[in-house]
Amino acid sequence: MKSFLLLCCLLLLTGVAGCSSHTGVGAFDSTDHASIATSLDDDDAYLEEAYATQLIPDPLEGWNRAMYVLNDGIITYVARPVNTAYTAVTPRSFRDGFNHFFTNLLFPVRFLNNLLQGKGYAAGQEFGKFVINTTAGLGGFIDYTGLNHPELAKLDSEDFGQTLGVWGVGEGLYLYWPFIGPSNARDTVGKIGDWAADPATWVPPWWAPWAIKGFRTVNELEGILDFYDDFTGSALEPYTAIRDAFTQYRRAKIAK
């Protein structure tokens, strides 16, 4: 019974990253929540001109709204207490170090998708960033490139959902998944590629990936919750705000 409960907790915590989104709103970008707001600000004019008149297909709105309520409850009653306890017993330097480590660990996802999108130069930059942070950054725990190589510090994060978009695959209908957050049909398929390219997926034994990803999510919760609160706190209709912002953000990422 204890093993079963532990597994349930790990599954829940691994999924709740999506409640922020793909970041839910970890659905936006599970590797760098702080960059999302900056990216949205930079793209505001472009988005208003290019996408303001485009409708977002949401034929499953009833389901999606129910899942939004479910995920909001998970954030309130699970993620927040876990984050409060975790930040109380871990110093900022510890959390930042592991955030850098896990971002570095997800290098294969970014590298492969740059190649698949024909962005050879960006792929080379990702490779250089990975080598530098892995060596000079002590396995990635120190963001050496962020401190010493600003040209490598703000590379665009690529994923398989974006790759499918670059290849011409339409986004399809909007979806709000339990434990994951906002998505669409294309990004849902892309998540399979992201999962396969994540090195943590293949660590034996069978329970290790859940433990690693669960810890990764717990370590990221502070940033996820801050972003979620900033984003939904002033919204008159949070569901619509998240749907519209997620869709605009993903479209802008693909258009770059």
N, C-alpha and C positions, 0 to 999 in steps of 0.2 A: 504493500500500500504506500509506503514512504517513497519507493522508487517511482510509482505511478504519479504521485503528487508532485515529485520533483520534475518529472518529465513534463507534466502539464504546465508547471510554472515556467520552465524553460521555453516551451512552445509559445506560451503567452507573451513572455518577455521578448522573444525573438520576433514575434509578429508585431508587437506594439510599436516598434520603430516606424512602421508604416503609418501609424496613426498621426505622426507629425506631418509622412509619405514616401517615395520611391527611393522615398523617399516616399509613406506618407507623409504630417505634411512632410516624414521620412520618405514618402513617395516622391517628393521633389528631388531629393538627392541624399541618399543615405550616408554619403561619405563626408559631406561638408555643408551642414545646415546654415552656417554663418554666411556662406556665399550666396545663398538663395535670395535673400533680401537685396543684396547688392546687384545681383544679376537682374532681378525684376526691375529695380530702379533704372538700371542702365538701358533696359529694353522698353521702358514705358512708352516712349514716343513711337517706336516701331510697332509695338503691340496695338496701340490705339488706332494707328493708321491701317494696319494690315488685318487685324482680327476683330475689331469692335463689332463689325456687322455679321460675323460668322456665328451661326448658331451651334451650340454644343449638343449633340444627340444624346438624350437622356431618357430613352424609352422605359428604363427600369427605375425610374425615380423613386417609386414607393419602396422597393428593395434597398436602393442606395441610401435613402434617408434613414431607413431602419438600421442599416449598418453604421451610418454616421453616429446615430444615437448610441449604439452598442459600443463603438470604439471610443466615443467621448466618455462613456461610463468606465471603460477600461483605463483610460488616462486618469480619470478622477480617483477611482477607488483602488487601482493597482499601481499604475506607473508613478503617481505622485508620492504615495507612501514609500515605495521602493527607493525612489530618488532621494527623498528626505533622509532615509536611513543610510543610504550609500554615501551621500555627500558628507554626512556627519562623521563618518569613520575613515574617509579617504581624503588626503590633501589634494589641492588643486594640481600640483605638479604631477602627482600619480595619475590623475584622470587625463590631463593633457598628454602625458607621455603615451598612454595607451590609445588615446584618440589618434595621435600621430602614427603609432604602430599599426593600427588597424587600417588607417588610410593607406599606408604604404603597402600593407598586405594585399589590398584590393587592386594593386598595380595591373595584374593580368586582365581584369575587366576593362580598364581604361586603354591599355596598350592594344589589346586585340580589336577593340571597337574602333580605335583610330585607324588601324590597318584596314579593317573591313570597310571603312568609309573613305578609304583612299587618302587619308591624312598622314602621309609618311613622315613629314617633318614633325608633326605633333607626336607621333608614335616615338620618334627618336628622342624628343624632349622628355616624354614620359619615361623612357628607358633610362636616360641620363639622370633624371630625378630619382628614380628608384635606386640606381646604383649608388648615388651620392648619399641619399638618406639611409640606405642599408649599411654603408660602410662608415662614413663620417658621422652619420646620425645614430650610430650604435644600434643597428637593427631596425631603425625607423622610429625609435622612441624620441629622438630629437628631430625636429623639422629643420634640418640643416639648410636645405634649399630655401626655405622661407626666410631664414636669417641672413643668408649670404648670396642667394641667387634669385633675385626678385623676378627675373624673366621666366623662371621655372615654377615659381610659387603659386601662380594663378592660372594654371592650365585648365582648359575646359574639361569637365568630367564627362566621359562618354560611356554609354551603356548600350545594351542590345536593343532596347526599345527605340533609342535614337537611331541606331544603325538601320533598323527596319524602316523607319521614317525616311531616312536618307535614300534608301533603296526604292522608295515610292509606295510603301505599304501605308494605307490610310489608317487613321487612328481608331476608326470604328466607334462603337457606342461607349459612353462614359460608364465606369463601374466603380463602386465603392466597396472594397472587399473587407470582410471582418478580419481584424487583427493586422491588416496591411494598410488600408486607407485608400485614397483616391488613385485611380488608374483608368485605363481604357483597354479595349480589346487588344490593340497592338502591344502596349506595354506589358500586359499580362503575359503574352507569349514571350516577350523579351526577357521577363523575369526568369524564365527557364534558362536562357543563356547566361544571365548574370549569376544564377545559382551554380551553374556548371563551371564557370570560370573563377569562382571564388575559391581560393586554396583551402579555406576552412571547411568546405564541403567534403573534402576527401581525406580528412584526418581520421585515422582509426583510433579506437573502435567506433561502433555505430553511434554511440551517444556523444562522442567528442564534438562533432560539428554543432550539435544543439547547445552544448555547454559553452563553446567558444562564441557562437553567435549570440547566445543569451547574455554572456558577460559583455560582449561588445555593445549590445543594446542598452544594458544597464549603465555602462560607462558613458554612453551618449545621451542618456535621458535628460540631463540638465539642459543641454542645448536644444534638444527636441521640444521639451516642455516650454522653454523660453520662447522659441519660435512659434509654437502653437498658440501660446497665450497672446503674443504680440499680434498674431494674424487674426485670431478669432475674437479677441477682447472687444474691439471696436466695431466689429461687423454686425450690421442689423440682422442679417440672415447668414449665419456662419456656413451652412451647407452650400448655399449658392456661391458665397465668397470663395470657399475652398475649391469648389468645382471649376469656377471661372479662372481662378489664379493658377491652379494646377494645369489646366488645359493651355492657357497662355504661356506658362513657363515651359512646358514641354514643346510647344510649337516653336517658341523662340530658340530653344536649345537645338532643335533639328534644323532650323533655318540658318544657324551660324555656319 
